[in-house]
């Protein structure tokens, strides 16, 4: 029953089975590299929070610069072929960094350059991958597929940091980057073996897609505008657990790579739980619910900042992960499902610009603040900003949301 109509119904599609399996391996590699990159900067290169924030900011800077352009590409060209290019580039970037680390020739400058390069391919990949999901499973199953993809991502997050921690402890950081490079190869093979005739391709536009059309569309949709504003605050200030955990583990609790990697896996318990619950319920969340969830996420972040021991900090992380991913999965699903298919690629490009584009500003700021006022106070401040952003967005757009909902009901009747 669940295979055909329930929480696993997207697996009816052979292409989704292949895409899901390949992405699972890739997600493990991605999280393994994230842990290794942070550990490389903080421990192997003996740098502080400011440098770690700069590296993270550079990795997400391309999202600020190119996500909108990638959305145009997604609406204009064959998405599967675009994904082949972006995954090949990402794999080569990870391989180069791994070889530099193993040969002991890596410097902070090279880490920064390669972080930017990997971020470039990721920025081009993300809107294409998001909108490609609807072609793999069709509109009727896209919300379910998004939840399953989120579960997949967080299953990788559950495994990847722990694997990377063990690899770092045994062989230093180099093998984690090589693992990520190999995981990109798996995705390339998966994309090649997908059957294009089974994809539910949308008609290519007769004229060149324009970004301004997506901007006008979002401006006319206060529901999507409210979610993008909420996601901006939650992602820019709240979703910085790689920085938070790296600095809390090393600077506050003085733990090794294995203990740091475990924090990422423990966080993923809550994130994976949120993804599984979303796939099981599979009902569209409304903007009011999503904004409330984001406000609660900020409160949990504020609370975790004052945990007195490593054990209590680790025990509270799954709660943060559960609320954070409930917010993000709900927002992503709502935007994809309710957006005009002809504009979906560009709207998702704009969404990902908002989701990731604040990181190049937020990460260096968080790194600097952690050095200036301490990591605990920085995490607490980020929690406050996340909650205030969600609450302020609700009150600023409340009248427009009410009017929009009334129009929707009148049109439906």
C-alpha positions as CSV (number, residue, x, y, z in Angstrom):
1,X,0.0,0.0,0.0
2,X,2.7,2.5,1.0
3,X,4.7,1.7,-2.1
4,X,1.8,2.8,-4.4
5,X,0.0,5.5,-2.5
6,X,1.7,6.1,0.8
7,X,4.9,7.7,2.1
8,X,7.2,5.7,-0.4
9,X,5.1,6.2,-3.6
10,X,7.8,8.2,-5.4
11,X,9.8,4.9,-5.6
12,X,7.2,3.7,-8.2
13,X,9.4,5.6,-10.6
14,X,12.5,3.7,-11.8
15,X,14.4,7.0,-12.4
16,X,13.7,8.1,-8.9
17,X,15.1,4.9,-7.5
18,X,18.3,5.4,-9.3
19,X,18.5,9.1,-8.5
20,X,17.8,8.5,-4.8
21,X,20.4,5.7,-4.4
22,X,23.1,7.8,-6.2
23,X,22.3,10.9,-4.1
24,X,22.5,8.9,-0.9
25,X,26.1,8.0,-1.7
26,X,26.8,11.6,-2.7
27,X,25.3,13.0,0.5
28,X,27.5,10.9,2.6
29,X,30.5,12.2,0.6
30,X,29.3,15.8,0.9
31,X,29.0,15.7,4.7
32,X,32.3,13.9,5.0
33,X,34.0,16.7,3.1
34,X,32.2,19.4,5.2
35,X,33.5,17.9,8.4
36,X,37.0,17.4,7.0
37,X,37.2,20.9,5.6
38,X,36.2,22.5,8.9
39,X,38.7,20.3,10.8
40,X,41.4,21.1,8.2
41,X,41.0,24.8,8.8
42,X,40.6,24.8,12.6
43,X,43.1,22.1,13.5
44,X,45.5,21.2,10.7
45,X,46.0,24.8,9.6
46,X,45.6,26.1,13.1
47,X,43.1,28.9,12.2
48,X,40.3,30.4,14.3
49,X,36.6,31.2,13.9
50,X,37.2,34.2,11.6
51,X,39.1,32.1,9.0
52,X,36.6,29.2,9.2
53,X,33.8,31.8,8.6
54,X,35.6,33.1,5.6
55,X,36.1,29.7,4.1
56,X,32.4,28.8,4.6
57,X,31.4,32.2,3.2
58,X,33.4,31.7,0.1
59,X,31.9,28.3,-0.4
60,X,28.4,29.8,-0.4
61,X,29.3,33.1,-2.2
62,X,28.5,31.5,-5.6
63,X,25.0,30.9,-4.5
64,X,24.6,34.6,-4.0
65,X,26.1,35.3,-7.4
66,X,24.8,32.5,-9.7
67,X,21.6,30.9,-8.3
68,X,19.3,33.1,-10.3
69,X,21.3,32.4,-13.5
70,X,21.1,28.7,-12.7
71,X,17.4,28.9,-12.4
72,X,17.3,30.3,-15.9
73,X,19.4,27.4,-17.2
74,X,17.0,25.0,-15.5
75,X,14.0,26.4,-17.3
76,X,15.9,26.6,-20.7
77,X,18.0,23.4,-21.1
78,X,17.9,19.7,-20.5
79,X,18.3,19.3,-16.7
80,X,19.9,15.9,-16.7
81,X,22.7,17.1,-19.0
82,X,23.2,20.1,-16.8
83,X,23.5,17.9,-13.7
84,X,26.2,15.7,-15.5
85,X,28.3,18.9,-15.9
86,X,27.9,20.2,-12.4
87,X,28.6,16.8,-10.8
88,X,31.7,16.3,-12.9
89,X,33.0,19.7,-11.8
90,X,32.2,19.1,-8.2
91,X,34.0,15.7,-8.2
92,X,37.2,17.2,-9.8
93,X,37.3,20.0,-7.2
94,X,37.0,17.6,-4.3
95,X,39.7,15.3,-5.9
96,X,42.1,18.2,-6.3
97,X,41.7,19.3,-2.6
98,X,42.1,15.7,-1.4
99,X,45.4,15.3,-3.4
100,X,46.8,18.6,-2.1
101,X,46.0,17.5,1.5
102,X,47.5,14.1,1.1
103,X,50.7,15.5,-0.5
104,X,50.9,18.1,2.4
105,X,50.9,21.0,0.0
106,X,47.6,22.6,1.0
107,X,47.5,26.2,2.3
108,X,44.5,28.3,3.5
109,X,44.6,30.1,0.2
110,X,44.1,26.9,-1.8
111,X,41.3,25.8,0.6
112,X,39.6,29.1,0.0
113,X,39.9,28.9,-3.8
114,X,38.7,25.3,-4.0
115,X,35.8,26.0,-1.5
116,X,34.7,28.8,-3.9
117,X,35.0,26.4,-6.9
118,X,33.0,23.7,-5.2
119,X,30.4,26.3,-4.2
120,X,30.2,27.4,-7.8
121,X,29.3,24.0,-9.1
122,X,26.9,23.5,-6.2
123,X,25.2,26.9,-6.9
124,X,24.7,25.9,-10.6
125,X,23.5,22.4,-9.5
126,X,21.0,23.2,-6.8
127,X,18.1,24.9,-8.7
128,X,18.5,22.4,-11.6
129,X,18.3,19.5,-9.1
130,X,15.4,20.9,-7.3
131,X,13.3,21.5,-10.5
132,X,14.5,18.1,-11.9
133,X,12.7,16.3,-9.2
134,X,9.3,17.2,-10.7
135,X,10.4,15.7,-14.0
136,X,11.5,12.5,-12.3
137,X,8.3,11.8,-10.4
138,X,5.7,14.2,-11.9
139,X,3.7,17.0,-10.1
140,X,1.4,14.6,-8.2
141,X,4.4,13.0,-6.3
142,X,6.7,16.0,-6.1
143,X,5.9,16.9,-2.5
144,X,6.5,13.3,-1.4
145,X,9.8,13.2,-3.4
146,X,11.0,16.4,-1.7
147,X,10.4,14.8,1.7
148,X,12.2,11.6,0.7
149,X,15.1,13.6,-0.7
150,X,15.3,15.5,2.5
151,X,15.4,12.2,4.4
152,X,18.1,11.0,2.0
153,X,20.1,14.2,2.6
154,X,19.9,13.8,6.4
155,X,20.6,10.0,6.3
156,X,23.8,11.0,4.6
157,X,24.3,13.6,7.3
158,X,23.8,10.9,9.9
159,X,26.6,8.7,8.3
160,X,29.0,11.2,6.7
161,X,30.2,13.1,9.7
162,X,30.9,10.0,11.7
163,X,32.7,8.3,8.8
164,X,34.7,11.4,8.2
165,X,35.6,11.7,11.9
166,X,36.9,8.1,11.9
167,X,38.9,8.7,8.7
168,X,40.4,11.9,10.1
169,X,41.4,10.2,13.3
170,X,43.1,7.3,11.4
171,X,44.4,9.0,8.3
172,X,43.9,12.8,8.7
173,X,41.6,14.8,6.4
174,X,42.7,13.8,2.9
175,X,40.7,10.6,2.4
176,X,37.5,12.4,3.3
177,X,37.9,14.6,0.2
178,X,38.7,11.6,-2.0
179,X,35.6,9.9,-0.7
180,X,33.5,12.9,-1.8
181,X,35.1,12.9,-5.2
182,X,34.2,9.2,-5.6
183,X,30.6,9.9,-4.5
184,X,30.2,12.4,-7.4
185,X,31.2,9.6,-9.8
186,X,28.3,7.5,-8.5
187,X,25.9,10.3,-9.3
188,X,27.3,10.6,-12.8
189,X,26.8,6.9,-13.4
190,X,23.3,7.1,-12.0
191,X,22.4,10.0,-14.3
192,X,23.7,8.1,-17.3
193,X,21.6,5.1,-16.5
194,X,18.3,7.1,-16.1
195,X,15.8,6.7,-18.9
196,X,15.0,10.0,-20.5
197,X,11.9,8.7,-22.1
198,X,10.4,8.2,-18.6
199,X,11.1,11.8,-17.5
200,X,8.0,14.1,-17.5
201,X,9.7,16.9,-19.4
202,X,8.1,20.3,-19.6
203,X,7.8,22.1,-22.9
204,X,10.9,24.3,-23.5
205,X,10.0,28.0,-23.5
206,X,9.5,29.6,-26.9
207,X,11.4,32.7,-25.8
208,X,14.4,33.0,-23.6
209,X,13.4,32.8,-19.9
210,X,14.0,36.0,-17.9
211,X,14.8,36.4,-14.2
212,X,12.6,39.5,-14.0
213,X,9.5,37.3,-14.6
214,X,10.3,35.2,-11.5
215,X,10.8,38.4,-9.4
216,X,7.5,39.7,-10.5
217,X,5.8,36.4,-9.8
218,X,7.2,36.2,-6.3
219,X,6.3,39.8,-5.6
220,X,2.7,39.0,-6.5
221,X,2.7,36.0,-4.1
222,X,2.8,37.2,-0.5
223,X,2.8,33.5,0.7
224,X,6.0,32.7,-1.2
225,X,7.5,36.1,-0.3
226,X,6.8,35.5,3.4
227,X,8.5,32.0,3.2
228,X,11.6,33.4,1.5
229,X,12.0,36.1,4.1
230,X,11.6,33.5,6.9
231,X,14.0,31.1,5.3
232,X,16.6,33.9,4.8
233,X,16.8,34.6,8.6
234,X,16.7,30.9,9.5
235,X,19.3,29.9,7.0
236,X,21.7,32.9,7.4
237,X,21.8,32.9,11.1
238,X,20.4,29.5,12.3
239,X,21.6,26.9,9.9
240,X,25.3,27.2,10.8
241,X,25.8,24.0,12.7
242,X,29.0,23.2,10.9
243,X,30.6,26.3,12.3
244,X,28.8,26.1,15.7
245,X,29.8,22.4,16.3
246,X,33.4,22.8,15.1
247,X,34.0,25.7,17.5
248,X,32.0,24.4,20.4
249,X,33.7,21.0,20.1
250,X,37.2,22.4,19.9
251,X,37.1,25.7,21.8
252,X,34.5,25.0,24.6
253,X,34.7,21.2,25.2
254,X,38.2,20.6,23.8
255,X,37.2,17.4,21.9
256,X,38.9,15.5,19.0
257,X,37.9,14.9,15.4
258,X,35.8,11.8,16.3
259,X,33.8,13.7,18.9
260,X,33.2,16.6,16.5
261,X,32.1,14.2,13.7
262,X,29.6,12.6,16.1
263,X,27.9,15.9,16.8
264,X,27.0,16.1,13.1
265,X,25.6,12.6,13.1
266,X,23.6,13.3,16.3
267,X,22.2,16.5,14.8
268,X,21.1,14.4,11.8
269,X,18.9,12.2,14.0
270,X,16.5,15.1,14.5
271,X,16.8,16.2,10.9
272,X,16.2,12.7,9.5
273,X,13.2,12.3,11.9
274,X,11.7,15.5,10.5
275,X,12.2,14.3,6.9
276,X,10.6,10.9,7.6
277,X,7.6,12.6,9.4
278,X,7.1,15.0,6.5
279,X,7.1,12.1,4.0
280,X,4.6,10.2,6.0
281,X,2.2,13.1,6.6
282,X,2.8,14.5,3.1
283,X,0.4,17.4,3.4
284,X,1.1,20.9,2.3
285,X,2.2,23.2,5.1
286,X,0.8,26.7,5.2
287,X,3.0,29.8,5.6
288,X,1.7,30.5,9.1
289,X,2.8,27.1,10.3
290,X,6.3,27.5,8.7
291,X,6.9,30.9,10.2
292,X,5.9,29.5,13.6
293,X,8.2,26.6,13.2
294,X,11.1,28.9,12.3
295,X,10.4,31.0,15.4
296,X,10.6,27.8,17.5
297,X,13.8,26.8,15.8
298,X,15.4,30.1,17.0
299,X,14.3,29.4,20.6
300,X,15.9,25.9,20.5
301,X,19.1,27.4,19.1
302,X,19.1,29.9,22.0
303,X,18.7,27.1,24.5
304,X,21.4,24.9,23.1
305,X,23.9,27.7,23.3
306,X,23.9,27.4,27.1
307,X,24.2,23.6,27.5
308,X,26.9,23.2,30.2
309,X,28.5,19.9,29.0
310,X,29.4,18.1,25.8
311,X,26.8,15.4,26.6
312,X,24.0,17.9,27.2
313,X,24.9,19.9,24.1
314,X,24.9,16.7,22.0
315,X,21.6,15.5,23.5
316,X,19.8,18.8,22.6
317,X,21.1,18.9,19.0
318,X,18.4,16.5,17.6
319,X,15.7,18.8,18.8
320,X,17.3,21.7,16.9
321,X,17.6,19.5,13.8
322,X,14.0,18.3,14.0
323,X,12.5,21.8,14.2
324,X,15.0,23.3,11.6
325,X,14.3,20.6,9.0
326,X,10.5,20.7,9.6
327,X,10.7,24.4,8.7
328,X,12.9,23.9,5.6
329,X,11.2,20.9,4.1
330,X,7.8,22.5,4.5
331,X,9.0,25.7,2.9
332,X,10.7,24.0,0.0
333,X,7.6,21.7,-0.6
334,X,5.2,24.6,-0.5
335,X,7.2,26.7,-3.0
336,X,7.7,23.9,-5.5
337,X,4.2,22.6,-5.4
338,X,2.4,26.0,-5.6
339,X,4.7,27.6,-8.3
340,X,3.7,27.8,-11.9
341,X,5.7,25.0,-13.7
342,X,6.9,27.3,-16.4
343,X,8.6,29.5,-13.7
344,X,9.7,26.7,-11.3
345,X,13.4,26.7,-12.2
346,X,13.7,30.4,-11.8
347,X,11.6,30.6,-8.7
348,X,13.7,27.8,-7.1
349,X,16.8,29.7,-8.2
350,X,15.5,32.7,-6.3
351,X,14.5,30.6,-3.4
352,X,18.0,29.1,-3.2
353,X,19.6,32.5,-3.6
354,X,17.6,33.5,-0.4
355,X,18.4,30.2,1.3
356,X,22.1,30.1,0.7
357,X,22.9,33.6,-0.4
358,X,23.1,35.1,3.1
359,X,25.7,32.6,4.1
360,X,28.7,34.5,2.5
361,X,27.7,37.4,4.8
362,X,26.5,35.4,7.8
363,X,29.4,32.9,8.1
364,X,32.2,35.4,8.3
365,X,30.2,37.5,10.7
366,X,29.5,34.5,12.9
367,X,33.2,33.5,12.8
368,X,34.2,37.1,13.7
369,X,31.6,37.3,16.5
370,X,32.8,33.9,17.9
371,X,36.3,35.3,18.3
372,X,35.0,38.7,19.6
373,X,32.2,37.7,22.1
374,X,32.6,33.9,22.3
375,X,30.9,31.1,20.5
376,X,28.1,30.6,23.2
377,X,26.9,34.2,22.9
378,X,27.2,34.0,19.1
379,X,24.9,31.0,18.9
380,X,22.4,32.6,21.3
381,X,22.3,35.8,19.2
382,X,21.8,33.7,16.0
383,X,18.8,32.1,17.7
384,X,17.3,35.4,18.6
385,X,17.7,36.8,15.1
386,X,16.1,33.6,13.6
387,X,13.0,34.0,15.8
388,X,12.7,37.7,15.4
389,X,13.0,37.4,11.6
390,X,10.1,34.9,11.5
391,X,7.8,36.9,13.8
392,X,8.5,40.2,12.1
393,X,7.8,38.7,8.7
394,X,4.5,37.4,9.9
395,X,3.3,40.7,11.2
396,X,4.6,42.8,8.3
397,X,2.9,40.6,5.7
398,X,-0.2,39.4,7.7
399,X,-2.7,41.6,5.9
400,X,-1.4,40.7,2.4
401,X,-1.5,37.0,3.4
402,X,-5.1,37.2,4.5
403,X,-6.1,39.0,1.3
404,X,-4.3,36.4,-0.8
405,X,-5.9,33.5,1.0
406,X,-9.4,35.0,0.5
407,X,-8.7,35.4,-3.2
408,X,-7.6,31.8,-3.5
409,X,-10.8,30.6,-1.8
410,X,-12.9,32.7,-4.1
411,X,-11.1,31.4,-7.2
412,X,-11.4,27.8,-6.0
413,X,-15.2,28.2,-5.5
